[in-house]
Amino acid sequence: MASVLGYSLSLLLVILGIGLGIAEALVPGAHFIVLGVALFLAGAIGLLFPPLSGPLALAALVLAFGAVALYGYRELDIYGGKGLARTKDSDSLQGETGRVTERVTETGGEVKLDDGGFNPYYSARSIDGEIPEGTEVMVLDPGGGNVLTVEPLYTIEDDIDRELARGREEERESEEG
């Protein structure tokens, strides 16, 4: 069994792992947790199974547990590293879609955007008319992020929609005449 300063290497790994876990609790987002978990688990295995307490075996265990911990850390996205929990600037809101949560009129209302950042609820107004609760909408003008101008998705026509309508009209005309 390998020892450092009179302590077994496995015990030192457990202590270091616990220390890094505490450091992560004190400074969230510092990413100490991945290494802390790897060191703790490798040290615990070394303590429970003495044949695996050699330096090479512990190094292999740290690498294996580190890879698993890193994968889990990224998949769980604890700190919003994939961008899901981040706020957005007003320019990036144009073209976003969402649903009306409070009836939208020309003077006010509220929408929840599908990809609206940390707080996806925004004050909104329509260009004309009323948009009932539950309607899918698209942001036409972010308005500086304070009040979004939205329209129902079913009323928005893009270049492809116009081209398809023109093709249908030409087809109808050729059939009639």
C-alpha positions, -999 to 999 in steps of 0.1 A, spaced: 0 0 0 14 34 -10 17 61 16 25 98 17 36 115 49 26 84 68 -10 83 55 -23 59 29 -27 74 -6 -63 62 -7 -71 81 25 -54 112 11 -75 110 -20 -107 107 0 -97 138 21 -88 158 -10 -121 148 -27 -141 159 3 -121 192 5 -128 199 -32 -165 191 -27 -165 217 2 -146 242 -20 -173 237 -47 -200 244 -22 -182 276 -11 -174 288 -47 -201 273 -69 -192 271 -106 -155 267 -99 -158 232 -113 -140 216 -84 -168 190 -81 -156 168 -110 -121 163 -97 -135 161 -61 -159 133 -70 -131 115 -90 -106 117 -61 -132 107 -34 -145 77 -53 -110 64 -63 -98 69 -27 -129 51 -13 -124 22 -37 -87 20 -26 -97 19 11 -124 -7 5 -104 -29 -18 -67 -28 -7 -54 -46 -38 -66 -15 -58 -47 10 -35 -15 11 -56 -6 44 -73 -12 31 -108 -46 15 -99 -56 47 -81 -45 68 -111 -66 47 -134 -96 49 -111 -93 87 -108 -93 90 -146 -123 66 -150 -143 83 -123 -133 117 -136 -146 109 -170 -179 96 -156 -182 126 -133 -175 151 -162 -200 134 -184 -226 135 -157 -218 171 -148 -223 182 -184 -254 162 -190 -271 174 -158 -262 210 -167 -263 220 -130 -250 255 -135 -267 262 -169 -236 257 -189 -255 250 -221 -270 284 -221 -305 275 -210 -304 296 -178 -288 327 -193 -305 360 -199 -307 373 -234 -302 407 -249 -332 424 -266 -318 420 -302 -317 382 -298 -354 381 -290 -366 391 -325 -381 361 -342 -384 341 -310 -416 322 -305 -437 316 -274 -472 315 -259 -495 342 -246 -499 338 -208 -521 369 -203 -543 383 -231 -522 406 -254 -538 439 -267 -524 470 -283 -516 483 -249 -504 453 -229 -503 417 -220 -477 390 -212 -460 362 -232 -437 333 -222 -410 328 -248 -399 292 -256 -362 303 -255 -365 334 -234 -335 331 -211 -334 331 -173 -369 347 -170 -389 338 -201 -419 360 -192 -421 394 -210 -446 422 -212 -461 423 -247 -484 442 -271 -499 435 -304 -498 456 -336 -536 455 -339 -563 436 -322 -563 412 -294 -544 379 -290 -561 354 -267 -543 335 -239 -526 303 -251 -520 315 -287 -486 309 -302 -468 341 -311 -436 354 -327 -417 385 -316 -417 411 -344 -400 439 -324 -381 434 -292 -386 470 -282 -355 472 -262 -365 442 -241 -391 461 -220 -422 455 -241 -422 431 -270 -444 435 -300 -458 401 -310 -482 387 -336 -499 353 -337 -479 327 -357 -508 319 -380 -509 355 -393 -472 358 -401 -463 352 -438 -427 348 -449 -411 346 -484 -418 309 -487 -455 313 -478 -458 342 -504 -441 321 -531 -463 291 -524 -494 313 -526 -482 328 -559 -477 292 -573 -512 281 -562 -527 313 -578 -509 307 -611 -520 270 -610 -556 281 -604 -555 306 -633 -540 281 -657 -568 256 -648 -595 282 -653 -584 298 -685 
